[in-house]
């Protein structure tokens, strides 16, 4: 069963290029090679989402538990949300709709 992870974020004003450069540097040093696929989506009004699909929960947790985390490479360049969080995220198993 595949696991999907989505993390929304907003770059600070004038920091979009630095943020994406930091992400590029991160995945060169720490590849997301266990991801089936991953994307950065422009979801409008200056907000972006990182969406990754993982074969297993263990593959996803290996990345979450790294000493150098994906989100930490982005944190200096993101604007916190109104609730004080730098990111809004959710994860869960995919549903095979063909089984219904």
N, CA, C and O atoms as a GROMACS GRO file, in nm:
protein
  400
    1UNK      N    1   0.083  -0.116   0.000
    1UNK     CA    2   0.000   0.000   0.000
    1UNK      C    3   0.089   0.124   0.000
    1UNK      O    4   0.176   0.138   0.086
    2UNK      N    5   0.069   0.212  -0.095
    2UNK     CA    6   0.149   0.334  -0.106
    2UNK      C    7   0.108   0.435   0.002
    2UNK      O    8  -0.008   0.439   0.044
    3UNK      N    9   0.204   0.515   0.045
    3UNK     CA   10   0.182   0.622   0.141
    3UNK      C   11   0.203   0.755   0.069
    3UNK      O   12   0.300   0.772  -0.005
    4UNK      N   13   0.112   0.849   0.092
    4UNK     CA   14   0.122   0.981   0.030
    4UNK      C   15   0.145   1.082   0.142
    4UNK      O   16   0.080   1.078   0.246
    5UNK      N   17   0.238   1.172   0.118
    5UNK     CA   18   0.270   1.279   0.212
    5UNK      C   19   0.258   1.412   0.139
    5UNK      O   20   0.307   1.426   0.027
    6UNK      N   21   0.193   1.509   0.201
    6UNK     CA   22   0.179   1.642   0.145
    6UNK      C   23   0.218   1.744   0.251
    6UNK      O   24   0.173   1.736   0.365
    7UNK      N   25   0.302   1.840   0.211
    7UNK     CA   26   0.348   1.944   0.302
    7UNK      C   27   0.335   2.079   0.233
    7UNK      O   28   0.404   2.106   0.135
    8UNK      N   29   0.245   2.165   0.284
    8UNK     CA   30   0.226   2.299   0.228
    8UNK      C   31   0.320   2.397   0.295
    8UNK      O   32   0.354   2.383   0.413
    9UNK      N   33   0.363   2.498   0.217
    9UNK     CA   34   0.451   2.601   0.272
    9UNK      C   35   0.440   2.728   0.189
    9UNK      O   36   0.395   2.726   0.074
   10UNK      N   37   0.482   2.840   0.250
   10UNK     CA   38   0.482   2.970   0.184
   10UNK      C   39   0.621   3.031   0.194
   10UNK      O   40   0.669   3.057   0.304
   11UNK      N   41   0.686   3.054   0.079
   11UNK     CA   42   0.817   3.120   0.086
   11UNK      C   43   0.804   3.262   0.142
   11UNK      O   44   0.705   3.330   0.115
   12UNK      N   45   0.904   3.304   0.218
   12UNK     CA   46   0.910   3.443   0.262
   12UNK      C   47   0.922   3.532   0.139
   12UNK      O   48   0.972   3.490   0.034
   13UNK      N   49   0.876   3.654   0.152
   13UNK     CA   50   0.886   3.752   0.044
   13UNK      C   51   1.031   3.763  -0.003
   13UNK      O   52   1.121   3.789   0.077
   14UNK      N   53   1.052   3.745  -0.133
   14UNK     CA   54   1.184   3.757  -0.192
   14UNK      C   55   1.276   3.638  -0.170
   14UNK      O   56   1.394   3.646  -0.205
   15UNK      N   57   1.226   3.528  -0.114
   15UNK     CA   58   1.311   3.413  -0.082
   15UNK      C   59   1.279   3.288  -0.164
   15UNK      O   60   1.332   3.181  -0.135
   16UNK      N   61   1.193   3.299  -0.263
   16UNK     CA   62   1.152   3.180  -0.338
   16UNK      C   63   1.271   3.112  -0.406
   16UNK      O   64   1.284   2.990  -0.398
   17UNK      N   65   1.357   3.189  -0.471
   17UNK     CA   66   1.471   3.128  -0.539
   17UNK      C   67   1.565   3.061  -0.440
   17UNK      O   68   1.616   2.952  -0.467
   18UNK      N   69   1.589   3.124  -0.326
   18UNK     CA   70   1.676   3.065  -0.225
   18UNK      C   71   1.616   2.936  -0.170
   18UNK      O   72   1.687   2.839  -0.147
   19UNK      N   73   1.484   2.936  -0.150
   19UNK     CA   74   1.417   2.817  -0.099
   19UNK      C   75   1.432   2.701  -0.196
   19UNK      O   76   1.469   2.590  -0.156
   20UNK      N   77   1.404   2.724  -0.323
   20UNK     CA   78   1.413   2.616  -0.420
   20UNK      C   79   1.557   2.573  -0.444
   20UNK      O   80   1.582   2.457  -0.475
   21UNK      N   81   1.650   2.664  -0.432
   21UNK     CA   82   1.792   2.629  -0.441
   21UNK      C   83   1.833   2.541  -0.323
   21UNK      O   84   1.907   2.444  -0.340
   22UNK      N   85   1.783   2.574  -0.204
   22UNK     CA   86   1.812   2.492  -0.085
   22UNK      C   87   1.753   2.352  -0.100
   22UNK      O   88   1.817   2.254  -0.062
   23UNK      N   89   1.632   2.343  -0.156
   23UNK     CA   90   1.572   2.212  -0.180
   23UNK      C   91   1.653   2.132  -0.281
   23UNK      O   92   1.675   2.012  -0.262
   24UNK      N   93   1.697   2.198  -0.386
   24UNK     CA   94   1.778   2.130  -0.487
   24UNK      C   95   1.908   2.077  -0.426
   24UNK      O   96   1.948   1.964  -0.454
   25UNK      N   97   1.973   2.159  -0.344
   25UNK     CA   98   2.095   2.116  -0.276
   25UNK      C   99   2.068   1.997  -0.184
   25UNK      O  100   2.146   1.903  -0.178
   26UNK      N  101   1.954   2.003  -0.114
   26UNK     CA  102   1.920   1.894  -0.021
   26UNK      C  103   1.905   1.762  -0.095
   26UNK      O  104   1.965   1.662  -0.055
   27UNK      N  105   1.827   1.760  -0.203
   27UNK     CA  106   1.803   1.632  -0.271
   27UNK      C  107   1.926   1.582  -0.345
   27UNK      O  108   1.935   1.463  -0.377
   28UNK      N  109   2.022   1.669  -0.373
   28UNK     CA  110   2.150   1.623  -0.428
   28UNK      C  111   2.231   1.552  -0.320
   28UNK      O  112   2.293   1.449  -0.347
   29UNK      N  113   2.230   1.607  -0.198
   29UNK     CA  114   2.306   1.547  -0.088
   29UNK      C  115   2.233   1.428  -0.025
   29UNK      O  116   2.295   1.330   0.016
   30UNK      N  117   2.101   1.439  -0.019
   30UNK     CA  118   2.019   1.338   0.049
   30UNK      C  119   1.903   1.298  -0.044
   30UNK      O  120   1.790   1.342  -0.022
   31UNK      N  121   1.930   1.218  -0.145
   31UNK     CA  122   1.827   1.184  -0.243
   31UNK      C  123   1.703   1.123  -0.179
   31UNK      O  124   1.709   1.052  -0.078
   32UNK      N  125   1.591   1.152  -0.241
   32UNK     CA  126   1.464   1.090  -0.201
   32UNK      C  127   1.444   0.966  -0.286
   32UNK      O  128   1.339   0.947  -0.347
   33UNK      N  129   1.546   0.881  -0.288
   33UNK     CA  130   1.550   0.767  -0.380
   33UNK      C  131   1.449   0.658  -0.347
   33UNK      O  132   1.422   0.572  -0.431
   34UNK      N  133   1.393   0.659  -0.226
   34UNK     CA  134   1.290   0.560  -0.194
   34UNK      C  135   1.150   0.608  -0.229
   34UNK      O  136   1.053   0.533  -0.215
   35UNK      N  137   1.138   0.732  -0.273
   35UNK     CA  138   1.007   0.784  -0.315
   35UNK      C  139   0.973   0.727  -0.452
   35UNK      O  140   1.059   0.720  -0.540
   36UNK      N  141   0.849   0.686  -0.470
   36UNK     CA  142   0.804   0.643  -0.603
   36UNK      C  143   0.808   0.763  -0.695
   36UNK      O  144   0.851   0.753  -0.810
   37UNK      N  145   0.762   0.876  -0.644
   37UNK     CA  146   0.769   1.003  -0.715
   37UNK      C  147   0.745   1.114  -0.616
   37UNK      O  148   0.687   1.092  -0.510
   38UNK      N  149   0.789   1.234  -0.651
   38UNK     CA  150   0.763   1.350  -0.567
   38UNK      C  151   0.759   1.474  -0.654
   38UNK      O  152   0.819   1.480  -0.761
   39UNK      N  153   0.686   1.574  -0.605
   39UNK     CA  154   0.661   1.695  -0.681
   39UNK      C  155   0.662   1.815  -0.588
   39UNK      O  156   0.635   1.802  -0.469
   40UNK      N  157   0.692   1.931  -0.643
   40UNK     CA  158   0.665   2.059  -0.580
   40UNK      C  159   0.559   2.125  -0.668
   40UNK      O  160   0.582   2.149  -0.786
   41UNK      N  161   0.444   2.154  -0.608
   41UNK     CA  162   0.333   2.213  -0.682
   41UNK      C  163   0.311   2.357  -0.641
   41UNK      O  164   0.317   2.390  -0.522
   42UNK      N  165   0.286   2.444  -0.739
   42UNK     CA  166   0.245   2.581  -0.713
   42UNK      C  167   0.093   2.576  -0.695
   42UNK      O  168   0.021   2.554  -0.792
   43UNK      N  169   0.045   2.597  -0.572
   43UNK     CA  170  -0.098   2.582  -0.547
   43UNK      C  171  -0.170   2.717  -0.534
   43UNK      O  172  -0.282   2.724  -0.484
   44UNK      N  173  -0.103   2.824  -0.578
   44UNK     CA  174  -0.166   2.955  -0.593
   44UNK      C  175  -0.138   3.048  -0.475
   44UNK      O  176  -0.111   3.004  -0.363
   45UNK      N  177  -0.144   3.175  -0.505
   45UNK     CA  178  -0.129   3.282  -0.406
   45UNK      C  179  -0.004   3.269  -0.321
   45UNK      O  180  -0.007   3.296  -0.201
   46UNK      N  181   0.108   3.228  -0.381
   46UNK     CA  182   0.234   3.220  -0.309
   46UNK      C  183   0.251   3.098  -0.221
   46UNK      O  184   0.346   3.090  -0.143
   47UNK      N  185   0.161   3.004  -0.233
   47UNK     CA  186   0.169   2.881  -0.153
   47UNK      C  187   0.209   2.765  -0.243
   47UNK      O  188   0.166   2.755  -0.358
   48UNK      N  189   0.291   2.677  -0.188
   48UNK     CA  190   0.340   2.560  -0.260
   48UNK      C  191   0.314   2.436  -0.177
   48UNK      O  192   0.289   2.443  -0.057
   49UNK      N  193   0.321   2.322  -0.243
   49UNK     CA  194   0.307   2.195  -0.173
   49UNK      C  195   0.410   2.096  -0.224
   49UNK      O  196   0.433   2.084  -0.345
   50UNK      N  197   0.472   2.026  -0.132
   50UNK     CA  198   0.557   1.913  -0.165
   50UNK      C  199   0.470   1.789  -0.147
   50UNK      O  200   0.415   1.766  -0.039
   51UNK      N  201   0.458   1.710  -0.253
   51UNK     CA  202   0.379   1.588  -0.248
   51UNK      C  203   0.472   1.472  -0.285
   51UNK      O  204   0.538   1.476  -0.388
   52UNK      N  205   0.476   1.372  -0.200
   52UNK     CA  206   0.561   1.255  -0.226
   52UNK      C  207   0.478   1.128  -0.210
   52UNK      O  208   0.388   1.120  -0.126
   53UNK      N  209   0.510   1.030  -0.291
   53UNK     CA  210   0.446   0.900  -0.285
   53UNK      C  211   0.553   0.797  -0.253
   53UNK      O  212   0.657   0.790  -0.320
   54UNK      N  213   0.527   0.718  -0.150
   54UNK     CA  214   0.622   0.621  -0.099
   54UNK      C  215   0.564   0.482  -0.111
   54UNK      O  216   0.443   0.463  -0.096
   55UNK      N  217   0.647   0.384  -0.137
   55UNK     CA  218   0.603   0.246  -0.147
   55UNK      C  219   0.551   0.193  -0.012
   55UNK      O  220   0.451   0.122  -0.006
   56UNK      N  221   0.622   0.230   0.097
   56UNK     CA  222   0.586   0.180   0.229
   56UNK      C  223   0.598   0.291   0.334
   56UNK      O  224   0.660   0.394   0.311
   57UNK      N  225   0.536   0.267   0.448
   57UNK     CA  226   0.550   0.359   0.562
   57UNK      C  227   0.696   0.367   0.604
   57UNK      O  228   0.745   0.475   0.637
   58UNK      N  229   0.765   0.254   0.603
   58UNK     CA  230   0.907   0.253   0.644
   58UNK      C  231   0.991   0.342   0.555
   58UNK      O  232   1.080   0.411   0.604
   59UNK      N  233   0.965   0.341   0.424
   59UNK     CA  234   1.040   0.428   0.332
   59UNK      C  235   1.018   0.574   0.367
   59UNK      O  236   1.113   0.653   0.368
   60UNK      N  237   0.894   0.610   0.396
   60UNK     CA  238   0.862   0.747   0.435
   60UNK      C  239   0.928   0.782   0.568
   60UNK      O  240   0.986   0.890   0.582
   61UNK      N  241   0.920   0.694   0.665
   61UNK     CA  242   0.975   0.720   0.798
   61UNK      C  243   1.128   0.730   0.795
   61UNK      O  244   1.186   0.802   0.876
   62UNK      N  245   1.192   0.659   0.703
   62UNK     CA  246   1.338   0.672   0.689
   62UNK      C  247   1.375   0.817   0.659
   62UNK      O  248   1.476   0.866   0.711
   63UNK      N  249   1.297   0.884   0.577
   63UNK     CA  250   1.325   1.024   0.543
   63UNK      C  251   1.288   1.116   0.660
   63UNK      O  252   1.362   1.210   0.691
   64UNK      N  253   1.175   1.089   0.723
   64UNK     CA  254   1.132   1.170   0.838
   64UNK      C  255   1.235   1.165   0.950
   64UNK      O  256   1.257   1.265   1.018
   65UNK      N  257   1.299   1.050   0.969
   65UNK     CA  258   1.392   1.032   1.081
   65UNK      C  259   1.538   1.061   1.047
   65UNK      O  260   1.627   1.030   1.126
   66UNK      N  261   1.563   1.119   0.932
   66UNK     CA  262   1.701   1.156   0.898
   66UNK      C  263   1.755   1.260   0.996
   66UNK      O  264   1.679   1.338   1.053
   67UNK      N  265   1.887   1.260   1.013
   67UNK     CA  266   1.949   1.363   1.097
   67UNK      C  267   1.930   1.501   1.035
   67UNK      O  268   1.909   1.599   1.107
   68UNK      N  269   1.938   1.510   0.903
   68UNK     CA  270   1.915   1.634   0.830
   68UNK      C  271   1.782   1.618   0.758
   68UNK      O  272   1.773   1.544   0.660
   69UNK      N  273   1.680   1.688   0.806
   69UNK     CA  274   1.545   1.670   0.754
   69UNK      C  275   1.517   1.762   0.636
   69UNK      O  276   1.571   1.872   0.625
   70UNK      N  277   1.430   1.714   0.548
   70UNK     CA  278   1.386   1.788   0.430
   70UNK      C  279   1.333   1.926   0.470
   70UNK      O  280   1.372   2.027   0.412
   71UNK      N  281   1.245   1.929   0.568
   71UNK     CA  282   1.183   2.055   0.610
   71UNK      C  283   1.285   2.151   0.671
   71UNK      O  284   1.270   2.272   0.659
   72UNK      N  285   1.387   2.099   0.736
   72UNK     CA  286   1.488   2.187   0.796
   72UNK      C  287   1.565   2.265   0.690
   72UNK      O  288   1.608   2.377   0.716
   73UNK      N  289   1.582   2.207   0.572
   73UNK     CA  290   1.652   2.279   0.465
   73UNK      C  291   1.568   2.397   0.414
   73UNK      O  292   1.623   2.492   0.359
   74UNK      N  293   1.437   2.391   0.433
   74UNK     CA  294   1.346   2.495   0.386
   74UNK      C  295   1.313   2.600   0.491
   74UNK      O  296   1.281   2.714   0.458
   75UNK      N  297   1.321   2.562   0.617
   75UNK     CA  298   1.270   2.645   0.727
   75UNK      C  299   1.320   2.790   0.726
   75UNK      O  300   1.239   2.879   0.753
   76UNK      N  301   1.446   2.820   0.696
   76UNK     CA  302   1.489   2.960   0.697
   76UNK      C  303   1.419   3.046   0.591
   76UNK      O  304   1.422   3.169   0.600
   77UNK      N  305   1.357   2.984   0.493
   77UNK     CA  306   1.302   3.057   0.379
   77UNK      C  307   1.149   3.058   0.375
   77UNK      O  308   1.091   3.110   0.279
   78UNK      N  309   1.084   3.002   0.476
   78UNK     CA  310   0.938   2.996   0.473
   78UNK      C  311   0.876   3.093   0.574
   78UNK      O  312   0.932   3.122   0.679
   79UNK      N  313   0.759   3.142   0.536
   79UNK     CA  314   0.681   3.231   0.621
   79UNK      C  315   0.586   3.146   0.704
   79UNK      O  316   0.509   3.068   0.649
   80UNK      N  317   0.590   3.161   0.836
   80UNK     CA  318   0.498   3.083   0.919
   80UNK      C  319   0.352   3.116   0.889
   80UNK      O  320   0.318   3.228   0.849
   81UNK      N  321   0.267   3.017   0.909
   81UNK     CA  322   0.123   3.036   0.897
   81UNK      C  323   0.073   3.110   1.021
   81UNK      O  324   0.147   3.128   1.118
   82UNK      N  325  -0.052   3.152   1.017
   82UNK     CA  326  -0.111   3.227   1.127
   82UNK      C  327  -0.110   3.150   1.260
   82UNK      O  328  -0.110   3.212   1.366
   83UNK      N  329  -0.107   3.018   1.253
   83UNK     CA  330  -0.102   2.937   1.375
   83UNK      C  331   0.040   2.918   1.429
   83UNK      O  332   0.061   2.847   1.527
   84UNK      N  333   0.138   2.983   1.363
   84UNK     CA  334   0.277   2.975   1.406
   84UNK      C  335   0.356   2.861   1.346
   84UNK      O  336   0.478   2.855   1.364
   85UNK      N  337   0.290   2.770   1.276
   85UNK     CA  338   0.358   2.656   1.214
   85UNK      C  339   0.422   2.699   1.082
   85UNK      O  340   0.365   2.779   1.007
   86UNK      N  341   0.541   2.645   1.054
   86UNK     CA  342   0.608   2.674   0.928
   86UNK      C  343   0.548   2.596   0.812
   86UNK      O  344   0.552   2.641   0.697
   87UNK      N  345   0.493   2.479   0.843
   87UNK     CA  346   0.438   2.390   0.740
   87UNK      C  347   0.303   2.336   0.786
   87UNK      O  348   0.278   2.321   0.906
   88UNK      N  349   0.219   2.307   0.691
   88UNK     CA  350   0.096   2.231   0.718
   88UNK      C  351   0.109   2.103   0.638
   88UNK      O  352   0.131   2.107   0.517
   89UNK      N  353   0.095   1.990   0.704
   89UNK     CA  354   0.117   1.865   0.633
   89UNK      C  355   0.020   1.757   0.678
   89UNK      O  356  -0.041   1.765   0.785
   90UNK      N  357   0.009   1.658   0.594
   90UNK     CA  358  -0.068   1.539   0.626
   90UNK      C  359  -0.012   1.423   0.547
   90UNK      O  360   0.050   1.443   0.442
   91UNK      N  361  -0.034   1.304   0.596
   91UNK     CA  362   0.014   1.182   0.532
   91UNK      C  363  -0.088   1.072   0.554
   91UNK      O  364  -0.166   1.076   0.650
   92UNK      N  365  -0.086   0.975   0.465
   92UNK     CA  366  -0.174   0.861   0.485
   92UNK      C  367  -0.164   0.762   0.371
   92UNK      O  368  -0.103   0.790   0.267
   93UNK      N  369  -0.224   0.645   0.392
   93UNK     CA  370  -0.221   0.543   0.287
   93UNK      C  371  -0.313   0.582   0.171
   93UNK      O  372  -0.417   0.645   0.190
   94UNK      N  373  -0.272   0.544   0.052
   94UNK     CA  374  -0.358   0.566  -0.064
   94UNK      C  375  -0.472   0.466  -0.060
   94UNK      O  376  -0.459   0.357  -0.002
   95UNK      N  377  -0.583   0.501  -0.121
   95UNK     CA  378  -0.700   0.414  -0.126
   95UNK      C  379  -0.716   0.366  -0.270
   95UNK      O  380  -0.724   0.446  -0.363
   96UNK      N  381  -0.719   0.235  -0.287
   96UNK     CA  382  -0.742   0.179  -0.420
   96UNK      C  383  -0.892   0.182  -0.448
   96UNK      O  384  -0.965   0.092  -0.408
   97UNK      N  385  -0.936   0.285  -0.516
   97UNK     CA  386  -1.078   0.306  -0.542
   97UNK      C  387  -1.140   0.196  -0.628
   97UNK      O  388  -1.262   0.180  -0.631
   98UNK      N  389  -1.055   0.121  -0.698
   98UNK     CA  390  -1.104   0.011  -0.782
   98UNK      C  391  -1.154  -0.108  -0.700
   98UNK      O  392  -1.218  -0.198  -0.754
   99UNK      N  393  -1.124  -0.108  -0.570
   99UNK     CA  394  -1.172  -0.215  -0.483
   99UNK      C  395  -1.316  -0.193  -0.438
   99UNK      O  396  -1.373  -0.277  -0.368
  100UNK      N  397  -1.376  -0.083  -0.478
  100UNK     CA  398  -1.512  -0.051  -0.433
  100UNK      C  399  -1.612  -0.063  -0.546
  100UNK      O  400  -1.731  -0.040  -0.526
   0.00000   0.00000   0.00000
